[in-house]
Amino acid sequence: MPDRPDWYRAPGAPALTLRDGWAWFGAGFQRYLRNPFLMAFWVMAYWTLLGLAGLIPLLGDMLVAALAPVLLIGVLGGCRALDKEPMPPLTVFFSGFGKRLQPLMGLGILHFLLTVGALALTAIGDGGVLLQFMARGTLGTPDLAMPTPEQLSLAGLALGLLAYVPIMLAFAYAPLLVAWRGFGLGKALFFSLVASWRAWRGLVGFSAAIFVYGVLLPAIVMLLLTALGISEALLTALVVVPMLTVLAPMVVSGFYSSYGAVLPEPQPAANVGGH
C-alpha cells in the first residue's frame, strides 16, 4: 500500500520525545520569521471568516464546523508554501476550496457532531447546563449566561474530556490527510488517531511549549506590569494583542512542523538487486 506513512511500514522507528515537541514549536517560530505579515494575515483571515460564519442564525455553528478544516488547510498550505518560497501568493489561503472541499466539510461536520456527543456526556453530572451553553447559537439563545461553577459537575466534565481526547487525536491530522493525500474520512481518522497516539510524547512537549510561551510567560509579564500600575487597556495593547498576533501563527506553524514528523511522507521503496 504505497500511501501508508513510514511509521506504519517501520514500527521500530525511534519514538518521538518531549524534546521533539519543543523543536516543532521552535521550527514554527523560525517559519513565522520568514514572513510574519503573511502568517499573521492567514491566521487572522481564518478567525475572521469563521467569526462571520458564526453570526448566521441557527446554521452558524454548523457552518463554522464545516469551514474550519477547509480554512485550516489554507493556513497550513501557507506554511508549506513558505518552506519553498519567501513570498507565496495570498491566494494559498483558499487552497482548501478545491476538489477535496466536500470531504473536508464533511470532516468538520462529523467533528462537530462527535464533539456534541462528548459534551452530552457532561449532562450526566450537570443536567445539560454546559451542553446548552455550548450550543447556544444553534438553539437560538446566544445571550445564555455562562454557567457558574456550582452548576457544573467535575465528574461530568472529566467524562466529557475523556470522551473527547480520542476525537481530538483522530481529527488532529485528518484534514491534512484528506486534503493532501486524498484519504477518505475513515482512513484519515484512523491514521491520525494511531499516529497521534504513538507520538503522544512529542504532542505533550508541543503543548508544554505553548503553555510556557502562551500562558505562563505572558501571565508573569502582566503581573509585573500590573504591579507597576499599568492600566488594563494598556496591558491589552502591550501584551494580549501582540501575543495573539505572534503566538497564534507560531502555534499553527509549529503544528505543521509536527505533521512531517508524526506522519512523514511515504518514501519509495529502494530498488535492490533490480527487484
C-alpha positions in Angstrom: 0.0 0.0 0.0 2.1 3.0 -1.3 0.4 5.7 0.7 1.0 4.3 4.1 3.1 6.5 6.4 6.6 5.5 7.3 5.7 4.8 10.9 3.2 2.1 9.6 5.9 0.4 7.5 8.6 0.8 10.1 7.1 0.4 13.6 10.6 0.0 15.0 11.5 3.7 14.3 12.6 5.8 17.3 9.7 7.2 19.3 9.2 10.9 19.3 10.1 12.7 22.6 9.1 15.7 24.6 12.1 17.5 23.1 10.7 16.9 19.6 7.6 18.8 20.6 9.7 21.8 21.7 11.6 21.5 18.4 8.3 21.8 16.5 7.5 25.0 18.3 10.9 26.4 17.6 10.6 25.4 13.9 7.2 27.1 13.9 8.8 30.3 15.1 11.5 30.1 12.5 8.9 29.7 9.8 6.9 32.6 11.2 10.0 34.8 11.0 10.3 34.2 7.2 7.2 36.2 6.6 5.4 37.4 9.8 2.9 39.5 7.8 1.6 36.6 5.7 1.5 34.2 8.7 -0.5 36.8 10.7 -2.7 37.6 7.7 -3.6 33.9 7.1 -4.4 33.2 10.8 -6.4 36.4 11.2 -8.4 35.7 8.0 -9.1 32.2 9.4 -10.5 33.7 12.6 -12.4 36.5 10.8 -14.2 34.2 8.3 -15.2 31.7 10.9 -16.4 34.5 13.1 -18.5 35.9 10.3 -19.9 32.4 9.6 -20.8 32.0 13.2 -23.1 35.1 13.0 -25.5 33.4 10.7 -28.6 32.5 12.8 -29.3 28.8 13.5 -26.8 27.5 10.9 -23.8 29.4 12.2 -22.3 26.7 14.4 -22.7 24.0 11.7 -21.2 26.3 9.1 -18.3 27.1 11.3 -17.7 23.4 11.8 -17.8 22.7 8.1 -15.5 25.5 7.1 -12.9 25.1 9.9 -10.9 22.3 8.3 -11.2 23.9 4.9 -9.7 27.2 6.1 -7.2 25.4 8.2 -5.8 23.7 5.1 -5.4 27.2 3.7 -3.3 28.3 6.6 -1.2 25.1 6.7 -0.8 25.3 2.9 0.7 28.7 3.5 3.2 27.2 5.9 4.1 24.6 3.3 4.5 27.3 0.7 6.8 29.4 3.0 9.1 26.4 3.1 9.5 26.7 -0.7 9.5 30.5 -1.3 9.7 33.6 0.9 6.7 35.3 -0.7 3.9 32.9 -1.7 0.7 34.3 -3.1 -2.1 35.3 -0.7 -4.4 33.0 -2.6 -2.8 30.0 -1.0 -5.2 30.6 1.9 -8.1 29.4 -0.4 -6.3 26.2 -1.4 -8.8 24.2 0.7 -11.6 25.2 -1.7 -10.6 22.6 -4.3 -11.6 19.1 -5.3 -11.3 18.0 -1.7 -13.8 20.6 -0.4 -16.7 18.3 0.2 -14.8 15.6 2.2 -13.2 18.4 4.3 -16.5 20.0 5.1 -17.9 16.5 5.9 -14.9 16.0 8.3 -15.8 19.3 10.0 -19.5 18.4 10.4 -18.5 14.9 11.7 -16.2 16.6 14.3 -19.0 18.9 15.3 -21.4 16.0 15.9 -18.9 13.9 17.8 -17.9 16.9 19.9 -21.6 17.5 20.8 -21.8 13.8 21.7 -18.9 14.1 24.0 -20.4 17.3 25.6 -23.7 15.4 26.0 -21.9 13.1 28.5 -21.4 16.1 30.8 -25.2 16.2 31.2 -24.9 13.1 33.3 -23.5 15.4 36.0 -24.9 18.8 35.4 -28.3 18.1 33.7 -27.2 19.6 30.4 -26.2 23.1 31.6 -22.8 23.1 29.8 -24.3 21.5 26.7 -26.9 24.2 26.4 -24.4 26.9 26.8 -22.0 25.5 24.2 -24.9 25.0 21.7 -26.5 28.4 22.5 -26.1 29.6 18.9 -27.7 26.6 17.4 -30.5 26.8 20.0 -31.2 30.4 19.1 -30.2 31.7 22.6 -26.9 33.5 22.1 -27.3 35.5 25.3 -27.4 32.5 27.5 -25.3 33.2 30.7 -22.1 31.4 31.4 -22.7 28.5 33.8 -21.5 29.1 37.4 -19.0 26.6 38.9 -21.8 25.4 41.2 -23.9 24.4 38.2 -21.1 22.3 36.7 -20.1 18.8 37.7 -16.5 17.8 37.9 -17.3 14.2 37.2 -19.3 15.2 34.1 -16.5 17.4 32.9 -14.0 14.6 33.3 -16.2 12.2 31.5 -16.7 14.6 28.6 -13.0 15.3 28.4 -12.1 11.6 28.5 -14.5 11.0 25.6 -13.2 14.0 23.6 -9.5 13.0 23.7 -9.7 10.2 21.1 -11.9 12.5 19.0 -9.2 15.2 19.2 -6.4 12.8 18.2 -8.4 11.3 15.4 -9.2 14.7 13.9 -5.8 16.3 14.6 -4.1 15.4 11.3 -7.2 14.1 9.4 -7.7 17.4 7.4 -4.2 17.2 6.1 -4.6 13.5 5.1 -7.9 14.2 3.4 -6.6 17.3 1.5 -3.0 16.4 0.7 -3.0 12.6 0.4 -6.5 12.0 -0.8 -7.6 9.8 2.1 -11.2 9.0 2.7 -12.7 10.2 6.0 -12.5 6.8 7.8 -8.9 6.2 6.7 -7.8 9.7 7.6 -9.3 9.5 11.1 -7.7 6.1 11.7 -4.2 7.1 10.6 -4.5 10.4 12.5 -5.6 8.6 15.7 -2.9 5.9 15.6 -0.1 8.3 14.6 -1.1 10.9 17.3 -1.3 8.2 19.9 2.2 6.9 19.0 3.5 10.5 19.0 2.0 11.5 22.3 5.3 12.5 23.9 6.0 14.9 21.2 2.5 16.3 21.3 2.8 16.8 25.1 6.1 18.6 24.6 4.5 20.8 22.0 1.6 21.6 24.3 4.0 22.3 27.1 5.8 24.9 24.9 2.5 26.5 24.0 1.7 26.7 27.7 5.0 28.2 28.7 5.1 30.9 25.9 1.4 31.4 25.6 0.2 31.3 29.2 3.0 31.3 31.8 5.3 33.9 30.5 2.5 36.4 29.4 0.9 35.9 32.9 4.2 36.8 34.6 4.7 39.9 32.4 1.1 41.0 33.0 1.6 40.6 36.8 4.7 42.6 36.7 3.1 45.4 34.6 0.0 45.4 36.9 2.3 45.8 39.9 3.8 48.9 38.1 0.3 50.4 37.9 -0.3 49.8 34.1 -4.0 50.0 33.2 -5.9 47.1 31.8 -6.4 48.8 28.4 -2.7 49.3 28.1 -2.0 45.8 29.3 -4.2 44.5 26.5 -2.3 46.7 23.9 1.1 45.8 25.2 0.7 42.0 26.0 -2.5 40.4 24.8 -2.8 41.7 21.3 0.9 41.2 20.4 0.8 37.7 22.0 -2.2 36.6 19.9 -0.8 38.2 16.8 2.5 36.4 17.1 1.7 33.2 19.1 -1.3 32.0 17.0 0.7 31.9 13.8 3.6 30.3 15.6 1.4 27.5 17.0 -0.2 26.8 13.6 3.3 26.8 12.0 4.6 24.5 14.7 1.7 22.2 14.2 2.6 22.0 10.5 6.1 21.0 11.5 4.8 18.3 13.7 2.9 16.8 10.7 6.1 16.0 8.9 7.4 14.1 12.0 4.2 12.4 13.1 3.0 11.4 9.6 6.1 11.6 7.3 5.6 11.4 3.6 6.0 7.8 2.3 9.3 7.1 0.7 9.6 5.0 -2.5 10.9 1.5 -1.8 14.6 1.0 -2.7 15.2 -0.9 -5.8 17.6 -3.5 -4.5 19.1 -6.1 -6.9 16.8 -4.9 -9.7 13.6 -6.0 -7.8 
